[in-house]
């Protein structure tokens, strides 16, 4: 039997993967703080990991 994430969990993962991007953008626009190379690398890693998790769970 293959493990699959329910549709609700996939939506939650998708929304959670966008949070770091939104936080970085708000910090940049409102506070004038640029995340830097390491920050963008970390954000990209989180987003890609969640996208890969959703993709592999669908089969």
N, C-alpha and C positions, 0 to 999 in steps of 0.2 A: 504494500500500500504506500502510495506516494504522499509525502507531507505537502499540503498546500495551505496557503494562508487564506482565510476567509476574505471576502471583498472588503469588509470594513477595516480589517487590519492593513490591507494594501493601501487604502485611502489614508489611514493614519500615518503609515510610513512615508507616503508621498508628501503629506503636509509637514511632517516632522523634518523631512529633508530640505524643505524650503526655508524653515525657520533660521538657520545660520546665515543664509543669503540675505534675508530680510533684516536680520539684526545688524549685519555688516553694512548694509545700505543705509539704514536709519542712523547708525553710528557715524557713518561718513557724511551724510547730508545734515543731520541735526547737530552732531557734536564736532564735526570737522576732523574726525579720526579715521585715517586710512588704514585698513587692516594690514597692509604690507604683504610681502610675498609668502611668508610662512602662514599668515592668516588665511589668505586665499587658497593656499595649498590644502590647509586643513578643511576649509569649507568644501572644496572640490572633492576631497576624499569622502566626506560625510555624504554628500549628494550622490556621488557615484556608487558608493556602497549600498545606499538605500535603493537606488535605481536597479542595481544588479540583484539585490535581494527580491525586489518585486518581480523583476523579469524571470528569474529562475524559479520563483514560486508558482508562476503561471504555467510552467511546463514547456 
